[in-house]
Amino acid sequence: MGKRIVIALGGNALGNNLPEQMEAVKTTAKAIVDLIEEGHEVIVAHGNGPQVGMIKNSMDKSIPMSVCVAMSQAYIGYDLQNALREEMLSRGLNKSVTTILTQVEVDAADPAFQKPTKPIGSFMSKEEAEALEAKGYTCVEDSGRGYRQVVASPRPQGIVELNTIKTLVEAGQVVIACGGGGIPVVKTEGHHLKGAAAVIDKDFASCVLAQQLDADCLIILTAVEKVAIHFGKPDVEWLADLTPAKAQEYIAAGEFAPGSMLPKVQAAVMFAESKEGRTALITLLEKAKDGVAGKTGTAIHQ
């Protein structure tokens, strides 16, 4: 029986600009369709680091971050869903692919809002930064290279369009959702959702999506085949299996780099701990099929 799998695509699966993205998604689609062809239900989430930066740079700097994320979801989804559709049809698979513009709720009281840290967009002069700050934005000096806007990175709480995603998955469609970690929104008075000046880590958003869809497996795709301890050192050790408890020991020991492998392992642990029988896998894009079969990658499970 096939599994319900949420895949979190890293930036290497999408390229760094428009021409690269159009080529990269062809390779990405082949790896994803390998899993679909084996009978798995697949939901795809993805990052948007380079893409949202390009959008921010090409527009007025005061355009809300939530709007930039929404734009990135649409144009990445456009290329990705077309590549998936073409690859499936070439293999005789008659499935529809849908990109869902996805809002992800965050807590307005999240401490991350008090200390924005994620740089977004191009460098500015001090005068440009001061003008932007006068409009309520936060800017910081970046290593002597100029000033950049920074935004918060709060933890995701829930997927607003969850029921729509679930309905499409259960109807046999391939769904692309939570692009760039999702459009960050906070609840205000009544039923209104207000866009937040933030970016959400796509691995944590994928973890929440996988939990709320009751997925069997969360696959976090990255630039290495397995997770390692003592990375970059002569005694490097590549890990095939981890329990959440052992992974937490390595996290506490500082084995995983913040902003790189650390959030991936943290998200994998959160998913593996959330329900008995759930497995998180961290591996290369082209190794996803072998990873699900237990042949490679780092599997985190109880």
C-alpha positions as CSV (number, residue, x, y, z in Angstrom):
1,M,0.0,0.0,0.0
2,G,1.3,3.5,-0.9
3,K,2.1,6.0,1.8
4,R,1.0,9.6,2.2
5,I,4.2,11.6,1.8
6,V,5.0,15.3,2.2
7,I,8.1,16.4,0.4
8,A,10.0,19.6,1.4
9,L,12.1,20.7,-1.6
10,G,15.3,22.6,-0.9
11,G,16.6,25.5,-2.9
12,N,18.8,23.2,-5.0
13,A,15.7,21.6,-6.5
14,L,14.5,25.0,-7.9
15,G,17.6,26.9,-9.1
16,N,18.6,30.5,-8.3
17,N,16.9,32.4,-11.2
18,L,14.1,32.0,-13.8
19,P,16.2,30.1,-16.4
20,E,17.7,27.8,-13.8
21,Q,14.3,27.1,-12.3
22,M,12.8,26.1,-15.6
23,E,15.6,23.5,-16.0
24,A,15.8,22.4,-12.4
25,V,12.1,21.5,-12.1
26,K,12.5,19.0,-14.9
27,T,14.9,17.0,-12.8
28,T,12.9,17.6,-9.7
29,A,9.7,16.3,-11.3
30,K,11.4,13.0,-12.3
31,A,12.3,12.3,-8.7
32,I,8.8,13.2,-7.4
33,V,7.0,11.2,-10.1
34,D,9.2,8.2,-9.2
35,L,7.3,8.1,-5.9
36,I,3.9,8.8,-7.5
37,E,4.5,6.0,-9.9
38,E,4.9,3.6,-7.0
39,G,1.5,4.5,-5.7
40,H,2.3,7.0,-3.0
41,E,0.1,10.1,-2.3
42,V,2.5,13.1,-2.7
43,I,2.2,16.6,-1.4
44,V,5.0,19.0,-2.3
45,A,6.2,22.0,-0.3
46,H,9.2,24.1,-1.3
47,G,11.5,26.9,-0.3
48,N,11.6,30.3,-2.0
49,G,14.8,32.0,-0.8
50,P,16.3,33.2,-4.1
51,Q,12.9,33.7,-5.7
52,V,11.4,35.9,-3.0
53,G,14.6,38.0,-2.9
54,M,14.3,38.6,-6.6
55,I,10.7,39.6,-6.2
56,K,11.5,42.0,-3.3
57,N,14.4,43.5,-5.3
58,S,12.2,44.2,-8.4
59,M,9.4,46.0,-6.5
60,D,9.0,48.9,-4.2
61,K,10.7,48.0,-0.9
62,S,7.5,48.8,1.0
63,I,5.6,46.0,-0.7
64,P,4.5,43.7,2.2
65,M,6.5,40.5,2.7
66,S,3.4,38.4,2.7
67,V,2.6,39.6,-0.8
68,C,6.1,38.8,-2.0
69,V,5.7,35.2,-0.6
70,A,2.3,34.9,-2.4
71,M,3.9,35.9,-5.7
72,S,6.7,33.4,-5.2
73,Q,4.3,30.6,-4.5
74,A,2.5,31.3,-7.8
75,Y,5.4,31.5,-10.1
76,I,7.3,28.5,-8.6
77,G,4.1,26.5,-8.6
78,Y,3.5,27.4,-12.2
79,D,6.8,25.9,-13.3
80,L,6.7,23.0,-10.9
81,Q,3.2,21.8,-11.7
82,N,3.8,22.0,-15.4
83,A,7.0,19.9,-15.1
84,L,5.1,17.3,-12.9
85,R,2.2,17.2,-15.3
86,E,4.5,16.6,-18.3
87,E,6.6,13.9,-16.5
88,M,3.5,12.0,-15.4
89,L,1.8,12.1,-18.8
90,S,5.1,10.8,-20.3
91,R,4.8,7.8,-18.0
92,G,1.1,7.2,-18.7
93,L,0.0,8.6,-15.3
94,N,-3.3,10.6,-15.6
95,K,-3.2,12.7,-12.5
96,S,-4.0,16.4,-12.0
97,V,-1.5,18.8,-10.3
98,T,-2.7,21.8,-8.4
99,T,-0.8,24.6,-6.7
100,I,-2.6,26.0,-3.7
101,L,-1.9,29.6,-2.6
102,T,-1.4,28.7,1.0
103,Q,-1.6,30.8,4.1
104,V,0.1,29.7,7.3
105,E,-1.0,31.1,10.6
106,V,1.7,32.3,13.0
107,D,1.3,33.7,16.6
108,A,1.4,37.5,16.8
109,A,3.1,37.0,20.2
110,D,5.9,34.8,18.8
111,P,9.2,36.2,20.3
112,A,10.7,36.1,16.8
113,F,8.7,39.3,16.0
114,Q,10.6,41.2,18.6
115,K,14.0,40.3,17.0
116,P,13.8,40.1,13.2
117,T,16.8,38.3,11.8
118,K,16.1,37.1,8.3
119,P,17.7,39.5,5.6
120,I,15.5,40.1,2.6
121,G,16.1,41.9,-0.6
122,S,19.0,44.1,-1.9
123,F,21.5,46.2,-0.1
124,M,20.6,49.8,0.7
125,S,22.4,53.0,1.7
126,K,22.0,54.3,5.3
127,E,19.6,57.0,4.0
128,E,17.5,54.4,2.1
129,A,17.4,52.2,5.2
130,E,16.3,55.1,7.4
131,A,13.5,56.0,5.0
132,L,12.3,52.4,5.0
133,E,12.5,52.3,8.8
134,A,10.3,55.4,9.0
135,K,7.6,53.4,7.4
136,G,7.8,50.8,10.2
137,Y,10.3,48.3,8.7
138,T,13.5,47.0,10.3
139,C,16.9,47.3,8.7
140,V,20.4,46.3,9.8
141,E,23.9,46.9,8.7
142,D,25.3,43.8,7.0
143,S,29.1,43.2,7.4
144,G,30.1,46.6,6.0
145,R,28.3,45.9,2.7
146,G,25.3,48.2,3.3
147,Y,21.9,47.9,5.0
148,R,19.3,45.2,4.4
149,Q,15.7,44.8,5.5
150,V,15.3,42.0,8.0
151,V,12.0,40.2,8.9
152,A,11.0,37.8,11.6
153,S,10.9,34.0,11.2
154,P,8.1,32.8,13.5
155,R,7.1,29.1,14.0
156,P,4.1,28.0,11.9
157,Q,0.9,27.1,13.9
158,G,-1.6,25.9,11.3
159,I,-2.4,25.6,7.6
160,V,-5.4,27.8,6.7
161,E,-6.2,26.0,3.5
162,L,-5.8,22.5,5.1
163,N,-9.2,21.3,4.2
164,T,-8.8,22.2,0.5
165,I,-5.4,20.5,0.4
166,K,-6.8,17.4,2.0
167,T,-9.8,17.2,-0.3
168,L,-7.5,17.4,-3.4
169,V,-5.1,14.7,-2.0
170,E,-8.0,12.4,-1.3
171,A,-9.3,12.9,-4.8
172,G,-6.0,11.6,-6.2
173,Q,-4.4,14.9,-7.1
174,V,-0.8,15.9,-6.6
175,V,-0.8,19.1,-4.5
176,I,1.9,21.8,-4.3
177,A,1.3,23.8,-1.1
178,C,3.0,25.9,1.6
179,G,5.4,27.3,-0.9
180,G,8.2,29.3,0.8
181,G,6.9,28.1,4.2
182,G,3.5,29.6,3.4
183,I,2.1,33.2,3.4
184,P,2.5,34.3,7.0
185,V,-0.7,35.5,8.5
186,V,-2.0,36.4,12.0
187,K,-5.6,36.4,13.3
188,T,-7.0,39.8,14.1
189,E,-10.5,40.8,15.2
190,G,-13.3,38.6,13.9
191,H,-12.2,36.3,11.1
192,H,-9.7,38.5,9.4
193,L,-6.2,37.2,8.6
194,K,-3.5,39.9,8.3
195,G,-0.3,39.3,6.4
196,A,2.8,39.4,8.7
197,A,6.2,40.9,7.9
198,A,7.9,37.5,8.2
199,V,9.2,34.4,6.4
200,I,8.4,30.9,7.7
201,D,11.0,28.2,7.6
202,K,9.8,25.7,4.9
203,D,11.0,22.7,6.9
204,F,8.9,23.6,9.9
205,A,5.9,24.5,7.7
206,S,6.2,21.1,5.9
207,C,6.3,19.4,9.3
208,V,3.1,21.1,10.4
209,L,1.5,20.3,7.0
210,A,2.5,16.6,7.2
211,Q,1.1,16.3,10.8
212,Q,-2.2,18.0,9.9
213,L,-2.6,15.8,6.8
214,D,-1.8,12.7,8.9
215,A,1.0,11.8,6.5
216,D,3.1,8.7,7.0
217,C,6.4,10.2,5.9
218,L,8.0,13.6,5.7
219,I,10.9,13.8,3.3
220,I,13.2,16.8,3.6
221,L,15.4,17.0,0.6
222,T,18.8,18.8,0.8
223,A,22.3,18.9,-0.6
224,V,23.6,15.8,1.1
225,E,22.6,12.1,1.0
226,K,22.7,11.7,4.8
227,V,22.9,13.7,8.0
228,A,26.4,13.8,9.5
229,I,28.0,14.5,12.9
230,H,31.5,15.9,13.0
231,F,30.7,17.4,9.6
232,G,33.8,18.7,7.8
233,K,36.2,16.9,10.1
234,P,38.3,13.8,9.6
235,D,36.1,11.7,11.9
236,V,32.9,12.7,10.1
237,E,30.1,10.1,10.6
238,W,27.2,9.7,8.3
239,L,24.0,8.6,10.0
240,A,21.5,6.1,8.6
241,D,19.0,5.8,11.5
242,L,18.2,8.1,14.4
243,T,15.7,8.1,17.2
244,P,14.3,11.5,18.2
245,A,16.1,11.2,21.5
246,K,19.5,10.6,19.9
247,A,18.9,13.4,17.5
248,Q,18.1,15.7,20.4
249,E,21.4,14.8,22.0
250,Y,23.3,15.8,18.8
251,I,21.3,19.0,18.6
252,A,22.2,19.8,22.2
253,A,25.9,19.1,21.4
254,G,25.8,21.7,18.5
255,E,26.4,19.1,15.8
256,F,24.1,20.8,13.2
257,A,24.6,24.2,11.7
258,P,21.9,26.8,12.5
259,G,20.2,28.0,9.3
260,S,21.3,24.9,7.5
261,M,21.0,21.3,8.8
262,L,19.7,22.3,12.3
263,P,16.1,23.3,11.3
264,K,15.8,20.2,9.0
265,V,16.7,17.8,11.9
266,Q,14.5,19.7,14.3
267,A,11.5,19.5,11.9
268,A,12.2,15.8,11.3
269,V,12.3,15.1,15.0
270,M,9.0,17.0,15.6
271,F,7.3,15.0,12.9
272,A,8.7,11.6,14.1
273,E,7.6,12.3,17.7
274,S,4.1,13.5,16.7
275,K,2.6,10.0,16.2
276,E,3.7,6.4,16.4
277,G,4.7,5.0,13.1
278,R,5.7,8.3,11.5
279,T,9.1,8.5,9.8
280,A,11.0,11.6,8.6
281,L,13.7,11.2,6.0
282,I,16.5,13.6,5.1
283,T,18.3,12.9,1.8
284,L,19.2,14.1,-1.7
285,L,16.5,14.8,-4.2
286,E,17.7,12.0,-6.6
287,K,17.8,9.5,-3.7
288,A,14.2,10.1,-2.5
289,K,12.9,6.8,-4.0
290,D,15.7,4.8,-2.5
291,G,15.3,6.6,0.8
292,V,11.6,5.6,1.1
293,A,12.7,2.0,0.3
294,G,15.1,2.2,3.2
295,K,18.2,2.0,1.1
296,T,19.8,5.4,1.9
297,G,19.2,8.7,3.6
298,T,18.9,9.4,7.3
299,A,15.6,8.1,8.7
300,I,14.3,9.5,12.0
301,H,11.7,7.4,13.7
302,Q,10.7,6.2,17.2
